[in-house]
């Protein structure tokens, strides 16, 4: 009889879940093995014949993630420095047994997993791993159009690859869930408009999913400048609502008027020199923290617009960042008075890239700095810049500034802030928000993402919150897989990761798929796709023809070892990418009419097959980015 006994300590949800996952996967690998469970209150090295499961068994407790697996002859210990790490350790044990979790997915053929069939002989189970994550923050942030199932699949996948957090933006994340449910742009799918309360119910379910795995929960961010005024901050929605005079006086004065900026509450700043406005915001955040103690990191952001700061006589006396710091300090005092330990994330973004000159944060342990270089290029990596050589930040001109695209230009602002703030920090970046769509093979964007995260410590940052569409695995999930691997181990090798990924998803034909997708990334001029260059060369045109030939040859082969879903995704990708290449050819000739005609055909095909593609492709986002990339005209 083959029996494997786990000795479980404690009843924390992540630990109980870890055992259930071990039991499920081990049975899938070998359905003849019997999995036993014994519950204990304390750990004892004298107990033989069991594998201990629990947190901090023989290692110190730590908010940072470390794992220890020491199993020999079917007995030993699987543990972590906290409950979340313990779950990560359980999945790592399965990884060492040959399991691969290459993509978020569902059950069956589209599970995104490779689970080997092997004989689980307890006395032959020998695994030793002792590691600590390279970075504290390894988090995915919600963006794009999503359903509950889409987000649940991501949350379920995160600890399998060593990620440790999930970020639900907005007080009520209505815009993301309604965008999917409504299907406004797809005539082939029947839509339903979601109410605010329906989205709140979805969010409650997701919070349970997050906490079941012990993941760190990030919350809100957008909306603090409008929700306290009773305005809808659950999306970038316009409104014609007429404000009372007392509310209107709290709005930023821009161009001589106090009104909603572009009619969008979310994009409207307040008059931050006014203590009434500051108190309104900080009281609302205090209330939220009281009502949502499960939030680990509460994001406090200002309006999502640039060049929209108040120009009144008081506000112009200091930079926006100075008034922001005033509010952060006032918020800290209120949270401290109420015994609330929630971490507050403050961002450097748009106007706030320019640091405060008059004020500084008093209790730096309360705060986490978030660097959000939304205008940066992905043609270069953070590794291409030495922090010692970055330029000084440009002069701040209220409501009259432009933002840099270069990596070093963005890092200049981070370096300036780091002179005043020595606390925890992370990169909030957009590799998989738009830029991945421009890379037909997903290979170059994966390489840049991996290089960036492996070198975050070189620019003084302690991890990444990836602001991204949730469905970004078309044609492969290599970018997210490489991101997770790099955040866990900054010394990981991209080539090894790519080999592992393609073997896991495509088996014996993994090398052929890798070479195909890498060739697509190499042949298509990414700077042209990014509108960083409008130069059309003979080599570029020759490469476009070569790309069409490459796609046709690859798509014509049977590749019998593929899973049906992988074969289907690659076929749809071939059809759509062929249209993209033909659009590029038309654009290079200045044939705007042909570009538009092909785009209409591409959109029609994508929407017609969205029911097959939706798990791996955010079709609305895909079409939005491609349309922008094909615009004629100047660089930018």
C-alpha positions as CSV (number, residue, x, y, z in Angstrom):
1,X,0.0,0.0,0.0
2,X,1.3,3.5,-0.9
3,X,0.4,6.0,1.7
4,X,1.6,9.5,2.2
5,X,0.7,11.2,5.5
6,X,0.6,14.9,6.0
7,X,0.7,16.4,9.6
8,X,-1.1,19.7,9.4
9,X,-0.5,22.4,12.0
10,X,-3.2,25.1,12.5
11,X,-6.4,25.8,10.7
12,X,-5.5,29.0,8.8
13,X,-7.2,29.0,5.4
14,X,-4.0,29.0,3.3
15,X,-2.7,26.0,5.2
16,X,-5.9,24.0,4.9
17,X,-6.0,24.9,1.2
18,X,-2.4,23.8,0.7
19,X,-3.2,20.3,2.0
20,X,-6.3,20.1,-0.3
21,X,-4.2,21.1,-3.3
22,X,-1.4,18.6,-2.5
23,X,-4.0,15.9,-2.1
24,X,-5.7,16.8,-5.4
25,X,-2.5,17.1,-7.5
26,X,-0.8,14.0,-6.0
27,X,-3.9,11.9,-6.7
28,X,-4.0,13.3,-10.3
29,X,-0.4,12.2,-10.7
30,X,-0.9,8.8,-9.1
31,X,-4.5,7.8,-8.2
32,X,-3.2,4.7,-6.4
33,X,-1.5,6.6,-3.6
34,X,-3.5,7.1,-0.4
35,X,-3.2,10.6,1.1
36,X,-3.7,10.8,4.9
37,X,-4.0,13.9,7.1
38,X,-3.4,14.3,10.8
39,X,-4.1,17.5,12.7
40,X,-1.6,18.7,15.3
41,X,-1.3,21.8,17.5
42,X,2.5,21.9,17.6
43,X,5.4,20.7,15.5
44,X,7.6,17.8,16.8
45,X,10.7,16.6,15.0
46,X,10.3,13.3,16.8
47,X,7.2,12.4,14.8
48,X,8.3,10.1,12.0
49,X,6.6,8.9,8.8
50,X,4.8,12.2,8.1
51,X,5.3,15.4,6.1
52,X,4.7,18.4,8.3
53,X,2.6,21.2,6.8
54,X,2.5,24.6,8.6
55,X,4.0,28.0,8.8
56,X,7.3,28.9,10.4
57,X,8.3,25.2,11.1
58,X,12.0,25.5,11.9
59,X,12.2,29.0,10.4
60,X,11.5,32.5,11.5
61,X,8.2,34.3,10.9
62,X,8.5,37.1,8.3
63,X,6.2,39.2,6.2
64,X,8.6,38.6,3.3
65,X,8.2,35.2,1.6
66,X,10.6,32.4,2.3
67,X,10.0,28.7,1.8
68,X,11.6,25.5,3.2
69,X,11.0,22.0,1.8
70,X,13.0,19.3,3.4
71,X,11.5,15.9,2.5
72,X,13.5,12.7,2.5
73,X,12.1,9.2,2.1
74,X,8.5,10.5,2.2
75,X,8.9,12.4,5.5
76,X,10.0,15.8,6.5
77,X,8.6,19.4,6.3
78,X,7.0,21.8,3.9
79,X,6.8,25.2,5.4
80,X,7.0,29.0,4.8
81,X,7.7,32.2,6.7
82,X,4.0,32.9,6.7
83,X,0.8,31.2,5.7
84,X,0.9,32.5,2.2
85,X,4.5,31.2,1.8
86,X,3.4,27.8,3.1
87,X,1.0,27.6,0.2
88,X,3.7,28.7,-2.2
89,X,6.0,26.0,-0.8
90,X,3.3,23.4,-1.4
91,X,3.1,24.3,-5.0
92,X,6.9,24.4,-5.2
93,X,6.9,20.8,-3.9
94,X,4.6,19.8,-6.7
95,X,6.9,21.7,-9.2
96,X,9.8,19.7,-8.0
97,X,7.8,16.5,-8.7
98,X,7.4,17.7,-12.3
99,X,4.2,19.8,-12.3
100,X,4.2,22.9,-14.4
101,X,1.6,25.8,-14.0
102,X,2.3,27.6,-17.2
103,X,-0.9,29.5,-17.6
104,X,-4.0,30.6,-15.6
105,X,-6.9,28.4,-16.7
106,X,-9.8,26.3,-15.8
107,X,-10.4,22.6,-15.6
108,X,-9.6,20.0,-18.3
109,X,-7.8,20.7,-21.5
110,X,-7.6,24.4,-20.8
111,X,-6.3,24.1,-17.3
112,X,-3.0,25.7,-18.1
113,X,-1.1,22.9,-16.3
114,X,1.1,20.0,-17.1
115,X,0.7,17.3,-14.4
116,X,2.9,14.2,-15.1
117,X,1.6,10.7,-14.5
118,X,4.1,9.1,-12.3
119,X,4.4,6.5,-9.5
120,X,4.3,8.4,-6.2
121,X,6.4,6.1,-4.0
122,X,6.6,7.8,-0.6
123,X,10.0,6.4,0.3
124,X,11.4,7.8,-2.9
125,X,10.1,11.3,-2.4
126,X,13.3,13.4,-1.8
127,X,13.2,17.2,-2.2
128,X,15.2,19.9,-0.6
129,X,14.6,23.6,-1.3
130,X,15.4,26.6,0.9
131,X,14.7,30.0,-0.8
132,X,13.6,33.5,-0.2
133,X,11.8,35.6,-2.8
134,X,14.0,38.3,-4.3
135,X,11.2,41.0,-3.9
136,X,8.5,41.6,-1.4
137,X,5.9,42.9,-3.9
138,X,4.8,40.4,-6.6
139,X,1.3,41.4,-7.5
140,X,-1.1,41.6,-10.4
141,X,-3.5,44.6,-10.7
142,X,-6.9,44.3,-12.3
143,X,-7.4,46.1,-15.7
144,X,-9.3,45.5,-18.9
145,X,-12.7,43.8,-19.3
146,X,-13.2,40.8,-16.9
147,X,-15.7,38.4,-15.5
148,X,-15.5,36.8,-12.0
149,X,-14.2,33.7,-13.7
150,X,-11.4,35.6,-15.5
151,X,-10.1,37.1,-12.2
152,X,-10.6,34.0,-10.2
153,X,-8.4,32.1,-12.6
154,X,-5.6,34.7,-12.2
155,X,-5.9,34.6,-8.4
156,X,-5.8,30.8,-8.4
157,X,-2.7,30.8,-10.5
158,X,-0.6,33.4,-8.6
159,X,0.7,31.4,-5.7
160,X,1.4,28.5,-8.1
161,X,4.2,30.6,-9.6
162,X,5.3,32.3,-6.4
163,X,3.3,35.6,-6.8
164,X,1.9,36.9,-3.5
165,X,-0.7,39.7,-4.1
166,X,-3.7,40.9,-6.0
167,X,-4.9,44.5,-6.5
168,X,-8.6,45.3,-7.0
169,X,-8.7,49.0,-8.2
170,X,-11.6,51.4,-7.3
171,X,-13.9,51.4,-4.3
172,X,-16.3,49.5,-6.6
173,X,-14.5,48.1,-9.7
174,X,-17.5,48.5,-11.9
175,X,-15.8,49.6,-15.1
176,X,-13.9,46.3,-15.5
177,X,-16.7,43.9,-14.9
178,X,-19.4,45.9,-16.7
179,X,-17.1,46.2,-19.8
180,X,-17.1,42.4,-20.1
181,X,-20.7,41.8,-19.1
182,X,-22.1,44.5,-21.4
183,X,-20.3,43.3,-24.6
184,X,-21.0,46.7,-26.0
185,X,-18.8,46.4,-29.1
186,X,-19.4,42.8,-30.0
187,X,-22.6,42.2,-31.9
188,X,-22.2,38.4,-31.6
189,X,-22.5,38.3,-27.8
190,X,-25.5,39.3,-25.8
191,X,-24.7,41.8,-23.1
192,X,-26.1,42.7,-19.7
193,X,-25.4,45.9,-17.9
194,X,-24.2,45.3,-14.3
195,X,-25.3,47.3,-11.4
196,X,-23.0,48.7,-8.8
197,X,-24.4,46.3,-6.2
198,X,-23.8,43.3,-8.6
199,X,-20.1,44.3,-8.9
200,X,-19.8,44.7,-5.1
201,X,-21.1,41.1,-4.8
202,X,-18.4,39.9,-7.3
203,X,-15.7,41.7,-5.4
204,X,-16.8,40.1,-2.1
205,X,-16.3,36.7,-3.7
206,X,-12.9,37.6,-5.0
207,X,-11.8,39.0,-1.6
208,X,-12.6,35.5,-0.1
209,X,-10.6,33.9,-2.9
210,X,-7.7,36.1,-2.2
211,X,-7.7,35.6,1.5
212,X,-8.2,31.8,1.1
213,X,-4.7,31.8,-0.4
214,X,-3.3,34.3,2.1
215,X,-2.4,36.7,-0.7
216,X,-1.9,40.3,0.1
217,X,-4.9,42.5,-0.9
218,X,-4.4,45.9,-2.5
219,X,-7.4,48.1,-2.7
220,X,-8.9,51.3,-4.3
221,X,-6.4,53.9,-5.6
222,X,-8.7,55.8,-8.0
223,X,-11.7,57.7,-6.7
224,X,-10.7,59.4,-3.5
225,X,-11.1,62.8,-5.1
226,X,-14.7,62.2,-6.2
227,X,-16.4,59.4,-4.2
228,X,-16.4,61.5,-0.9
229,X,-18.3,64.2,-2.9
230,X,-21.0,61.7,-3.7
231,X,-19.8,61.3,-7.3
232,X,-19.3,58.0,-9.1
233,X,-15.7,57.1,-9.1
234,X,-16.1,53.5,-10.3
235,X,-14.9,54.2,-13.8
236,X,-13.9,57.0,-16.2
237,X,-17.5,58.0,-16.7
238,X,-18.7,61.4,-17.8
239,X,-21.5,63.1,-16.0
240,X,-23.6,66.3,-16.4
241,X,-24.5,66.3,-12.7
242,X,-24.8,69.8,-11.3
243,X,-22.9,70.3,-8.1
244,X,-24.0,72.4,-5.2
245,X,-22.0,75.6,-4.6
246,X,-20.3,74.2,-1.4
247,X,-19.1,71.1,-3.4
248,X,-18.1,73.1,-6.4
249,X,-15.8,75.3,-4.2
250,X,-13.8,72.2,-3.3
251,X,-12.9,71.4,-6.9
252,X,-9.6,72.5,-8.4
253,X,-9.7,75.8,-10.1
254,X,-8.4,75.3,-13.7
255,X,-8.5,77.9,-16.3
256,X,-10.4,80.2,-13.9
257,X,-13.2,77.7,-13.4
258,X,-14.1,75.2,-10.7
259,X,-15.8,72.4,-12.5
260,X,-15.4,68.7,-13.3
261,X,-12.4,68.2,-15.5
262,X,-13.7,67.1,-18.9
263,X,-17.0,66.2,-17.1
264,X,-15.2,63.1,-15.6
265,X,-15.2,63.0,-11.8
266,X,-12.3,60.5,-11.7
267,X,-10.1,63.0,-13.6
268,X,-11.0,65.9,-11.3
269,X,-8.6,67.2,-8.7
270,X,-9.7,69.1,-5.6
271,X,-8.4,72.3,-4.1
272,X,-5.9,70.7,-1.8
273,X,-4.9,73.8,0.0
274,X,-8.4,73.8,1.4
275,X,-8.4,71.9,4.7
276,X,-12.1,71.0,4.2
277,X,-11.2,69.2,1.0
278,X,-8.3,67.4,2.6
279,X,-10.4,66.3,5.6
280,X,-13.1,65.0,3.3
281,X,-10.7,62.7,1.6
282,X,-8.8,61.5,4.7
283,X,-12.0,60.9,6.6
284,X,-13.3,58.8,3.8
285,X,-10.1,56.7,3.7
286,X,-10.3,56.3,7.5
287,X,-13.8,55.0,7.2
288,X,-12.9,52.6,4.4
289,X,-10.0,51.2,6.5
290,X,-12.2,50.7,9.4
291,X,-14.8,48.8,7.3
292,X,-12.3,46.8,5.3
293,X,-9.6,45.5,7.7
294,X,-8.7,42.7,5.3
295,X,-7.1,45.3,3.0
296,X,-3.3,45.1,3.4
297,X,-2.4,48.0,1.2
298,X,-4.7,50.9,0.7
299,X,-3.8,53.0,-2.4
300,X,-4.4,56.7,-2.0
301,X,-4.2,58.4,-5.4
302,X,-5.2,61.8,-6.7
303,X,-7.1,62.4,-10.0
304,X,-6.2,60.4,-13.0
305,X,-5.3,63.3,-15.2
306,X,-2.4,65.5,-15.9
307,X,-2.2,69.3,-16.1
308,X,-5.4,69.6,-14.0
309,X,-4.2,70.9,-10.7
310,X,-5.7,73.8,-8.8
311,X,-4.5,77.2,-9.8
312,X,-6.0,79.2,-6.9
313,X,-3.8,81.7,-5.1
314,X,-3.2,79.3,-2.2
315,X,-2.5,76.1,-4.2
316,X,0.1,77.7,-6.4
317,X,2.3,78.4,-3.3
318,X,3.5,74.8,-3.3
319,X,3.8,71.9,-5.6
320,X,0.9,69.4,-5.7
321,X,3.2,66.8,-4.0
322,X,3.5,69.1,-1.0
323,X,-0.3,69.2,-0.5
324,X,-0.4,65.4,-1.1
325,X,2.2,64.9,1.6
326,X,0.2,67.1,3.9
327,X,-2.8,64.8,3.4
328,X,-0.7,61.7,3.8
329,X,0.6,62.9,7.2
330,X,-2.9,63.9,8.3
331,X,-4.2,60.5,7.2
332,X,-1.4,58.7,9.2
333,X,-2.4,60.6,12.3
334,X,-6.0,59.6,12.0
335,X,-5.2,56.0,11.3
336,X,-2.7,55.9,14.2
337,X,-5.3,57.4,16.6
338,X,-7.7,54.6,15.7
339,X,-5.1,51.8,16.0
340,X,-5.2,50.9,12.3
341,X,-2.0,49.5,10.8
342,X,-3.0,49.4,7.1
343,X,-0.2,50.3,4.8
344,X,-0.9,53.4,2.6
345,X,0.5,53.4,-0.9
346,X,1.2,56.8,-2.4
347,X,2.1,57.2,-6.0
348,X,4.5,59.3,-8.1
349,X,2.6,59.8,-11.3
350,X,1.8,62.7,-13.6
351,X,2.1,66.0,-11.5
352,X,3.2,63.9,-8.5
353,X,6.4,62.8,-10.3
354,X,7.8,66.1,-9.1
355,X,8.6,65.6,-5.4
356,X,7.5,67.9,-2.7
357,X,9.9,70.8,-1.9
358,X,8.3,72.0,1.4
359,X,6.8,69.0,3.1
360,X,8.1,65.5,4.0
361,X,6.5,62.3,5.3
362,X,6.7,62.0,9.1
363,X,6.0,58.3,9.6
364,X,7.7,56.6,6.7
365,X,6.9,53.1,8.0
366,X,3.2,53.7,7.3
367,X,3.8,54.4,3.6
368,X,4.9,52.6,0.4
369,X,6.1,54.5,-2.6
370,X,4.6,53.5,-5.9
371,X,6.5,54.5,-9.0
372,X,4.2,54.6,-12.0
373,X,6.1,55.5,-15.2
374,X,3.1,55.3,-17.5
375,X,4.7,57.1,-20.4
376,X,7.9,55.0,-20.5
377,X,9.1,53.1,-23.6
378,X,9.4,49.3,-23.6
379,X,12.0,49.5,-26.3
380,X,14.5,49.7,-23.4
381,X,14.9,48.1,-20.0
382,X,15.7,49.5,-16.6
383,X,19.0,47.6,-17.0
384,X,20.0,50.0,-19.7
385,X,20.3,52.9,-17.3
386,X,22.7,53.4,-14.3
387,X,20.9,55.3,-11.5
388,X,24.0,57.3,-10.9
389,X,23.9,58.7,-14.4
390,X,20.2,59.6,-14.8
391,X,19.5,63.3,-15.4
392,X,18.0,65.7,-13.0
393,X,14.2,66.1,-13.2
394,X,13.0,68.9,-15.5
395,X,11.5,72.0,-14.1
396,X,7.9,71.7,-12.8
397,X,5.4,74.0,-14.6
398,X,1.9,73.8,-13.2
399,X,-0.5,72.5,-15.8
400,X,2.1,73.1,-18.6
401,X,4.3,70.0,-18.5
402,X,5.0,67.1,-20.8
403,X,6.2,63.7,-19.6
404,X,9.2,61.7,-20.8
405,X,9.1,58.5,-22.8
406,X,12.7,57.4,-22.1
407,X,13.5,55.1,-19.2
408,X,16.2,57.4,-17.9
409,X,13.9,60.4,-18.1
410,X,11.3,58.6,-15.9
411,X,14.0,57.3,-13.5
412,X,15.0,60.9,-12.8
413,X,11.8,61.4,-10.9
414,X,12.2,58.2,-8.9
415,X,15.8,59.2,-8.0
416,X,14.6,62.6,-6.8
417,X,11.9,61.1,-4.5
418,X,14.3,58.5,-3.1
419,X,16.4,61.4,-1.8
420,X,13.5,62.1,0.7
421,X,11.8,58.7,1.1
422,X,13.7,55.7,2.4
423,X,10.7,53.4,3.0
424,X,9.3,50.4,1.1
425,X,8.5,50.9,-2.6
426,X,7.6,49.1,-5.8
427,X,7.3,49.6,-9.6
428,X,3.7,50.0,-10.9
429,X,4.2,49.2,-14.5
430,X,2.2,48.6,-17.7
431,X,4.2,46.0,-19.7
432,X,1.0,43.9,-20.3
433,X,-1.5,46.8,-20.5
434,X,-0.9,47.8,-24.1
435,X,2.6,47.1,-25.3
436,X,2.3,43.3,-25.5
437,X,-0.3,43.6,-28.2
438,X,2.3,45.3,-30.4
439,X,4.6,42.3,-30.1
440,X,3.2,39.6,-32.4
441,X,5.3,36.8,-30.8
442,X,5.1,38.0,-27.2
443,X,8.7,37.1,-27.0
444,X,10.5,40.5,-26.9
445,X,8.0,42.0,-24.4
446,X,8.5,38.9,-22.2
447,X,12.3,39.4,-22.3
448,X,12.0,43.1,-21.4
449,X,9.6,42.4,-18.6
450,X,11.9,39.7,-17.2
451,X,15.0,42.0,-17.4
452,X,13.1,44.8,-15.7
453,X,11.9,42.8,-12.7
454,X,15.3,41.0,-12.2
455,X,16.9,44.4,-11.9
456,X,14.4,46.3,-9.8
457,X,16.8,46.3,-6.9
458,X,19.3,48.2,-9.0
459,X,16.9,51.2,-9.1
460,X,15.9,50.9,-5.4
461,X,12.6,49.2,-5.8
462,X,11.3,46.1,-3.9
463,X,9.0,44.5,-6.5
464,X,6.3,45.0,-9.0
465,X,2.6,45.5,-9.2
466,X,1.7,44.7,-12.8
467,X,-1.0,46.9,-14.0
468,X,-2.3,44.8,-16.8
469,X,-5.2,43.3,-18.7
470,X,-6.0,40.0,-17.1
471,X,-6.3,38.1,-20.4
472,X,-2.8,38.5,-21.8
473,X,-1.8,35.0,-23.0
474,X,-2.3,35.2,-26.7
475,X,-0.3,33.5,-28.3
476,X,1.4,32.4,-25.0
477,X,1.6,33.2,-21.3
478,X,5.4,33.5,-21.5
479,X,5.4,37.2,-20.4
480,X,3.5,36.5,-17.1
481,X,5.4,33.3,-16.5
482,X,8.7,35.1,-16.9
483,X,7.5,37.9,-14.7
484,X,6.7,35.6,-11.9
485,X,9.9,33.7,-12.2
486,X,12.0,36.9,-12.2
487,X,10.2,38.4,-9.2
488,X,10.8,35.2,-7.2
489,X,14.4,34.8,-8.3
490,X,16.2,37.8,-9.7
491,X,19.0,35.6,-10.9
492,X,16.8,33.5,-13.1
493,X,17.7,33.0,-16.7
494,X,15.2,34.0,-19.4
495,X,16.3,31.4,-21.8
496,X,15.8,28.6,-19.3
497,X,12.4,30.0,-18.4
498,X,11.3,30.1,-22.0
499,X,12.5,26.5,-22.6
500,X,10.6,25.4,-19.5
501,X,7.5,27.2,-20.5
502,X,7.2,25.9,-24.1
503,X,8.0,22.4,-23.1
504,X,5.3,22.5,-20.5
505,X,2.6,23.8,-22.8
506,X,3.7,22.2,-26.1
507,X,5.7,19.2,-25.1
508,X,8.0,17.7,-27.7
509,X,7.1,20.5,-30.2
510,X,7.8,23.3,-27.7
511,X,11.1,24.2,-29.3
512,X,9.4,24.7,-32.7
513,X,6.8,27.0,-31.1
514,X,9.5,29.0,-29.3
515,X,11.5,29.5,-32.4
516,X,8.3,30.5,-34.3
517,X,7.2,33.1,-31.8
518,X,10.7,34.5,-31.2
519,X,11.0,34.9,-35.0
520,X,7.7,36.9,-35.1
521,X,9.0,39.2,-32.4
522,X,12.3,39.7,-34.3
523,X,10.8,40.2,-37.8
524,X,8.2,42.9,-36.9
525,X,9.7,46.3,-36.2
526,X,8.5,47.0,-32.6
527,X,9.6,50.7,-32.7
528,X,7.4,51.2,-35.7
529,X,4.5,49.4,-33.9
530,X,5.1,51.6,-30.9
531,X,5.0,54.7,-33.1
532,X,8.5,55.6,-31.9
533,X,9.7,55.6,-35.5
534,X,7.8,56.2,-38.8
535,X,10.8,55.2,-40.9
536,X,10.0,52.6,-43.5
537,X,13.0,50.7,-44.8
538,X,13.5,48.0,-47.5
539,X,14.6,45.6,-44.8
540,X,11.4,46.3,-42.8
541,X,9.2,45.5,-45.9
542,X,11.2,42.4,-46.7
543,X,10.7,41.2,-43.1
544,X,6.9,41.7,-43.3
545,X,6.8,39.4,-46.4
546,X,9.0,36.9,-44.5
547,X,6.6,37.1,-41.6
548,X,3.6,36.3,-43.7
549,X,5.4,33.2,-45.2
550,X,6.5,32.1,-41.7
551,X,3.0,32.3,-40.3
552,X,1.5,30.4,-43.3
553,X,4.1,27.6,-43.0
554,X,3.6,27.2,-39.2
555,X,-0.2,27.3,-39.4
556,X,-0.2,24.6,-42.1
557,X,1.6,22.0,-39.9
558,X,-0.4,19.5,-37.9
559,X,1.5,19.6,-34.6
560,X,-0.3,16.6,-33.3
561,X,1.1,16.9,-29.8
562,X,-0.6,20.2,-29.1
563,X,-3.5,20.3,-26.7
564,X,-6.7,21.2,-28.7
565,X,-7.0,24.6,-27.0
566,X,-3.3,25.5,-27.7
567,X,-3.7,24.5,-31.3
568,X,-6.9,26.6,-31.6
569,X,-5.3,29.7,-30.0
570,X,-2.3,29.5,-32.3
571,X,-4.5,29.1,-35.4
572,X,-6.6,32.2,-34.4
573,X,-3.4,34.0,-33.7
574,X,-2.0,33.1,-37.2
575,X,-5.2,34.5,-38.9
576,X,-5.2,37.7,-36.9
577,X,-1.5,38.3,-37.1
578,X,-1.6,37.8,-40.9
579,X,-4.1,40.7,-41.0
580,X,-1.9,42.8,-38.7
581,X,1.1,42.3,-41.0
582,X,-1.0,43.2,-44.1
583,X,-2.2,46.4,-42.3
584,X,1.5,47.3,-41.6
585,X,2.3,46.8,-45.3
586,X,-0.6,49.1,-46.3
587,X,0.4,51.7,-43.7
588,X,4.0,51.7,-44.9
589,X,2.6,52.6,-48.4
590,X,0.4,55.3,-47.0
591,X,-2.8,53.4,-48.0
592,X,-5.1,54.5,-45.2
593,X,-8.2,53.2,-46.9
594,X,-6.7,49.7,-47.1
595,X,-5.6,49.8,-43.5
596,X,-9.1,50.6,-42.4
597,X,-10.6,47.9,-44.6
598,X,-8.2,45.3,-43.1
599,X,-8.9,46.5,-39.6
600,X,-12.6,46.1,-40.1
601,X,-12.0,42.5,-41.2
602,X,-9.7,41.9,-38.3
603,X,-12.2,43.2,-35.8
604,X,-15.0,41.2,-37.4
605,X,-12.9,38.0,-37.0
606,X,-11.8,38.7,-33.5
607,X,-15.4,39.4,-32.3
608,X,-16.8,36.4,-34.2
609,X,-14.3,34.1,-32.3
610,X,-14.3,35.9,-28.9
611,X,-16.2,33.1,-27.4
612,X,-13.2,30.9,-28.1
613,X,-10.5,33.4,-27.3
614,X,-11.8,35.3,-24.2
615,X,-9.8,33.3,-21.7
616,X,-6.5,34.4,-23.2
617,X,-7.3,37.6,-25.1
618,X,-9.0,40.9,-24.1
619,X,-10.4,41.6,-27.6
620,X,-11.5,45.2,-26.9
621,X,-8.0,46.1,-25.6
622,X,-6.4,44.2,-28.5
623,X,-8.3,46.1,-31.1
624,X,-7.9,49.4,-29.3
625,X,-4.1,49.1,-29.3
626,X,-3.8,47.9,-32.9
627,X,-6.0,50.7,-34.2
628,X,-3.8,53.3,-32.3
629,X,-0.6,51.7,-33.7
630,X,-1.9,51.9,-37.3
631,X,-2.7,55.6,-37.2
632,X,-0.9,57.6,-39.9
633,X,1.1,60.7,-39.1
634,X,3.9,61.7,-36.8
635,X,5.7,59.7,-34.1
636,X,4.0,59.6,-30.7
